[in-house]
Structures are given as structure tokens and as C-alpha cells.
Amino acid sequence: MKLKDEIAASNQKHWERMVSEGCGYTIPWLDLDVTLFQRYLEGEIQTLPEPYEGLYPVSIFTDMQKKDVLCLASGGGQQSAVFGLLGAYVTVVDFAKGQLEGDHKAADHYGYKVKTVQADMRDLSALEDNSFDLIYQANSIGYVPDVRPVFNEAARVLRKSGLYRSVFGNPATAFMEWDGKHYSISKPYAETFNRRDEAIDHRHYMDDIFNGLLDARFAIRRVHEAPYYQQLDENALPGSWLHEQSYVTGEFAVIAEKL
């Protein structure tokens, strides 16, 4: 595997460490409630409980039987498990070997097949053109400084009319901090942020996100705010992740179609 730059090398090291420490985003979902997901797909419930609340919008999960799905920079045996159980043919790309091991654990546990590729999300040369019906990207694009190479590669490997779902941090509300009384903006707009856990995070400008998708010959079909604000926990500790997500919805998903 060839990483694009030192930023990728630093973030890869971070995620391999997260795997070894048992971070929640690295633990395969081995106890999925199929009935719960069926209720979600049929519209009986509008959002999913933790840790599945990031699986939105519901429309992206319908009619997955025998569809070719790429989970892009989304290893760990979580999203891939959902698509595998929905009958899709799943491929996972991630630069962390430990994350990909989680996808194999989930596939072995549930009895479906999965293909994994260890690669930088900006270099999908291991994948053929026009190979996928759907690319599903969780909240991972913030680990690259420039979104356009990712968009270009996504467009290349998608089939015509294929969908690309990706999540972006809102550059206007990124890097807010709890000061003991309020959430306040502490960093310049869309700044690169060297986190305390040694990862390097980026918030991209809106024109780079939307014009980048258009320049890569995508049509923007839908935009969805993260539904976390619908799950207000009155007992959440101020300043905690659960509390912040109820007050500062810091991400949104874009559904784009390859023209």
C-alpha cells in the first residue's frame, strides 16, 4: 500500500492504535438486530439508536440485494456488516489493517463474503473502473486535506447512475469547545486541526465539497443533516460527545449520482 503523504501516515498510525485500544469505531457489530433495521427500512422508526445513529439516510439502504457496494475508508466491520446482511456484495477500502480485520470478523460471523483492500482513499487503483452501484463513506473524509482526489476516484469506480454517499464536517461549527457554560468556536473557519490524540483532522470549505462533486461529474441528489439532534439525552454530561451532538449538529451527508 502506498500512502499519499505524511498526513495519511500519521492518521493510519492513529487508527491502528485505536484498533489496539478497542475504540468503539473499530469494534465489529456482531449482534445486529435485524428486526430493528427492518423497522427502520419500513419507516416505523425515523432514527436508529446508538451506535447505529450514523446510518442515514434510510433511502441509501433500500434495495441492496446483489448490489456492489464499496465501503470507502469505512473499515471496522460495522457498515459492511449492515450491507452484507442486506444481501449486497461488499468491498471495503481502509488504510488500517486492523480495521479491515474487523470486516472479516463480521463476515465470518454472519456468513457472507467480503473483499478488503488496504489503500489510501485517494488511490483506488486496485479497483476497476465502473465496478460499484454504491459507495458508502462514513465520517472519514476529514482525514484528507483535499476532497477532490477522493471524488475523482469515487467517480471512476462507480457505474453510471451509481450513488456516492459521504459525510462532511460542517466547517462553520467545527472545533467547538465547551467552556463550562457554552459551546464556543475556538478555531478559524475550516482550519486543519492537530488533535490531542495525534490524528490530523480537516474541515473542508463548502465550495470545495459541492463544486468538487460537480467537477467530478456528480449530480447532487440529496443533502441530509446528521439526525443526532433528535436523540437529546437530558442526562448527558455537558461537554461530552452525546451532549455536544444534541446542540451542535456538526456533520451532514451528501448523496451524489454519477452522470
Sequence and secondary structure as in RCSB ss.txt:
>XXXX:A:sequence
MKLKDEIAASNQKHWERMVSEGCGYTIPWLDLDVTLFQRYLEGEIQTLPEPYEGLYPVSIFTDMQKKDVLCLASG
GGQQSAVFGLLGAYVTVVDFAKGQLEGDHKAADHYGYKVKTVQADMRDLSALEDNSFDLIYQANSIGYVPDVRPV
FNEAARVLRKSGLYRSVFGNPATAFMEWDGKHYSISKPYAETFNRRDEAIDHRHYMDDIFNGLLDARFAIRRVHE
APYYQQLDENALPGSWLHEQSYVTGEFAVIAEKL
>XXXX:A:secstr
   SSHHHHHHHHHHHHHHHHT GGGS   S  HHHHHHHHTTS SS  TTSTT   GGGGSS TT EEEEET  
SSSHHHHHHHTT EEEEEES HHHHHHHHHHHHHHT  EEEEE  TT  TTS TT EEEEE  TTGGGSS SHHH
HHHHHHHEEEEEEEEEEEE TTTTTEEE SSSEEE S TT  EE TTS EE    HHHHHHHHHHTTEEEEEEEE
 GGGGS  TTS TTSHHHHHHH   EEEEEEEE 
